[in-house]
Amino acid sequence: MADQVRASHILLMYQGSERSTATRSQEEAKTLINEINTQLEGGADFSELAKKHSDCPSAKSGGDLGPFGRGQMVGAFEESAFGMDVGGRSGVIETPFGYHLITRTG
């Protein structure tokens, strides 16, 4: 089992999610993350969608979070990132920060 992975993500926060400054409702965020997921399934570029939509500062770098080890990310996020193969992409993951789409890059 890997001690460290590298991943990129798209994060959509909503009013009331942890550390959020977003004005969208939870339902609006869920609708948008599902639309983005559909675009990815159709072959859209993950990095470009992260730059356009993600509420995380990593959006500037196409969602790249760099390498991280176990215990550095919130549970559901970590479980997903460590549970996929390099090149794999998650479905929609919900954490206290909002909705994520994750791709494992290393």
C-alpha positions, 0 to 999 in steps of 0.5 A: 500500500502506498505511503504517499499519493499525488492527486488533483481535485475540483472542490465546490464549496457551499454556504455552511461547508467548512471554511467556505466563502461560497454563496451557492446553496448545497443543492446548487453545488451538488448540481454543478459538481454532477454537471462537471462530472458528466463533462469529465465522463465525456472527455473534458480536461480535468485541469481546465475544469478545475481552473474554471470551477474549483473553489480551492486555491489549487485551482490555479494549478489545475487542481494539483494538490501535490504529494500527500501522505496518510492522515493529511486529508479528511477521511473520505478524500484520503480513502478515495485518493489512496483507493484508486490507481494512478490515472483513476478518477473518483465519482463525487465525494462529499466532505465537510468542505463540500463536493470533490472530484479527485484524480490520482496523478501519482 
